[in-house]
Amino acid sequence: MSAKCLPWFLLCASCTQANVLYVGGGFTEAEKLEIVAAADSWDRASGGWAHIDVVLTPIGGDGDQIIRDTTMGQCGHTDLPGIIPAHRTIHINPGCPEALQDAIAHEMGHYLGCHHIRPGAGIMAAVAVPRDLPIGVQCGDVAEFCRYEGCDAKSLPACHD
């Protein structure tokens, strides 16, 4: 539990569960930087409410993971926990036409509990837009996150004018 969340322990659902994401082998150094940037995008846009600790490790970890998966016909997919798998796993295909950071941030949104939002409202839109430069987490994404976490999206950095 982070010290930043302690005053809001009863209000902040994400504070009761640490979001630690292990980055396994197979990613290039540039791709690892994109993963860290995607996590930072959620953290900055949400004022810390949607914080993910990214742990870079050559062999993965015993917990939630992000893995490189070039067998998919899509940019990414997130397996949510059940009986199998016991942990959340994000699959990323670095060869997709969407900016890699946004593809990763989109899957991190699912990891945080977000659903798809209307097209054009942010990175959580169901349809990926091919682009070279990332747009990062937007107000619509933070609003979707806050629907489940109980935060006020309008008061968070992504939603300020």
N, C-alpha and C positions, 0 to 999 in steps of 0.2 A: 504494500500500500504506500503510495507516495505521500510525502509530507504536505504537498500542495493540496491534497484532497481531504486531509484530516478534518478541517473545520466543517466540511460539507458531507461528512460520513453518511448521514442519514438521507441526504438528498441526492447524492451522486452515485448512481448504480455502477458506473464504470470504475469507481474507486474501490469497490468491494472485490473486484476481480482484476488482477494485474493482467494487462495485455502485453505479454512477452512473446515475441515472434522470432524464432530461430531461423537464420538464413543458412541453408545447407550449401554444400559444394556444388560446383557446376556453373555458378554465375561468374561472369567476368568482373573485374574490378569496377568497370564503368557501370555495369548492371547493379552491383551492390550499392554504388552511390545513388542510383535511381531509386532503389528500395528505401534507403535512408531518407532521401528527399521526399518521397511519397509519404512516409510516416511523419516527417516534419511538417508537410503541407496540412495534414489533418490536425496536428497539434497546434500550429499557428492559427489556422482558420477557426478552430473551436475554442481558442483561449485556454488550451490544456485539457478540455473535457475529453477529447478523443485522442488520448495519448497512447502511443504504442512504443514499447521498448524494443528496439531491433538489436538482436545479438548476432554478430557475424561469427560464424564458426565453420571450420572446414568439413565437419561431419554431421552438422545438424544438431539437434538437441532433443531432450525428452520432454516434448510439449508441442505447442502450436508451431507450425513450420511454414515457410515459403519455399517452394521448390521450382526448379527450372524444368519445364515440360514442353518440349517441342512437338509432341505427338498430337496436340490438340489442334483443331481447326479454328479455334477462337483465341483471343488474346489472353484470357484467364478464366479461372473457375475457382470457387471456394467450396471446400467440403466442410460442412458444419458438423459438430460432434454428435455422435449417437453411440450406439453400441460399438459399431465399427465405422469410421475411425473414432477413437476415444478423444482425439484432439482435433482442433481446426487446422486445415491445411489449405494454403493458397497455392494454386498452380499458375505459373506465368509462362507464356510463350513469347520470348523476346523478339520474335520475327513478325509480330503483328504490325499493321499499318498505323495504329494509334500511337501517340507519343508514349513510350514505355512507362514513364513516371505516372501518367494518368491511368494507364491500364493497371498498374500496380495499386495506385490510390483507389481506383474503383473496387478492386478485389479486397483491399483493406477495409473499405466501407462495408462490404458484406461481412467481413470478419468482425467488424464492430456492431453488426446487427442491422445495418441499413438495407432497405429494399430499393428497387429502381424508382427513379423519379421521371417527370416529364422531360421529353427531349429539349435540349437547350438550357435546362435549369442547372446543370452541373455535371460533374464526372460520373455521378450515379445514374445517368440516363441509360436506358436499356441498350441503345444503339451507339456503338463507338463511332466517333468521327475521325477519319484519317487526318492526322496533322503531325507536323514535325516538332513543334514546341509545345510543352505542357501548359495547360491552363490552371492546373492545381484545383484544390478543393474550393468550391463556391458556396454562396449563401444557401442555395437550394439543397446542397449536400449536407450542410450543417443543420438545416431545418429538419431534414429527414432523420439525422442522428438524434436531434433533440426530441423528436416525437417519442422515442423510447427511453431516453435518458433523463427526461424531465428538466432539461435546461431551457433557457429562453434564447432562442437563436438570434433574435433581434439585438440582444446585448453582446453578442460575440463578434470577434474581429471580422469574420467573412461577411457579415451582414451590415457593417457600418458603411455609410456612404462615403 
